[in-house]
Amino acid sequence: MASHHELASQRIRTEVSRWRAQDRAVVGVHGDRCQQKIQTRRGETNKPPEDHPILDEGQEECARASTAAPARIEGPRRWQARPTEEENRQHCWVGNLESMAAAAVEVSERRNKVIIDTDPGIDDAMAILVALRSPELEVIGLITTFGNVHTAVATRNVLHLLEAVGRTDIPVAEGSHVTLKKDRKLRIASSCHGSDGLGNQGLPPATTAKPLDQPAAAFLVEQANLYPGQVTVVALGPLTNLALALELDPLFPKKIGQIVVLGGAYSVNGNVNPAAESNMFGDPDAADIIFTCGADVLAVGINITQQVILSEADREKLEHSDSKYARYICKSLAHYFDYHGEVYFTKGVYLHDPTALLAAVNPSLITSAEGVVRVQTAGTTKGLTLFRSTEKWYADMSAWSGMPTVKVAVTVDAPAVVELMMQRLMADD
Ligand SMILES: [Ca+2]
């Protein structure tokens, strides 16, 4: 396997090739937002104007992040004069392409690389948008699954969303259309999310964005090998794709960084029936495999997410926002509010998927307990998640004995989750 340094070098070469292929010079790069803020102008050379300063403070941070180009932040010309913001924006030369690419790669590697496994789904769409607006995360891929909709519709919705907000640079890999045991009789939650998954908007298909040829499970394995220990999978649907990744590569649990699962109902009723939460019910065999595979798993169940409620007042704020992210999600919220009113008799909606996503953004929003979770795979209680605390010793052997532990969220700062989600959705580019 290539070393971390070799992989970084490879990424730097790729970035340089990509920039050169586009015949672009790089202008206006700032600190931690390197990759997002790279702007380009055709026709610039990559030579500095003689009388122009080289680095401002943000750019210096970028350069310092790059061990590949230490010379760039030394030398007498660095502080000739501080450029104005306008100069930075319009004409600031910031070094050769190799060192810029190195800085961008280095900075991106400090962010939490995330793959979102999703079945959009209104709250899935919210979670994806929040992820795209979270500087703590680098979304390196989206993979799709069944659940709220069939997998093909989930893929269409993901591509539509990415196209709507101008992020078709993010790869999308389509996931399994059937459960791990090849069951085609799927439970699809169209009553909650509409037959199209996004509130019955009658969305057209994406016009340009296409999924990868690679299946989701292979994409997961590839990325885990490319960035061993660095990738967080935020799983917002049934866990079929993850279980298939484990089938492809038995070492996947050790290579993946963390798996944040939206799933389970811990000491509360489920939302499909009194026993089961929807994502666990969707593929309980896959869920039981992932909970016991030895990966670093954090489960956020509906005992947590049903404490986190988007109110009518919050919805009005989103509707008055000019942000394209808020506008996108508001189109589907009416259906979601109606459903909650009919089923839960509430005037707000549960933020299931955004809460799990934000647990990956800011782990201090929740507290968790550690223990073994098993998932019931058949019978009346199919999909039931049963957590065994490690604080109790049992004399008899059981299905929980000797199994790897996972973390299960037990408390949440619900107002902070709602506030952070609102901030992220209402902040435009
Ligand atoms: Ca979901």
Residues whose N, C-alpha, C, O or C-beta is under 5 A from the ligand:
A	BS01	CA	D119 G121 D124 L236 G237 D353
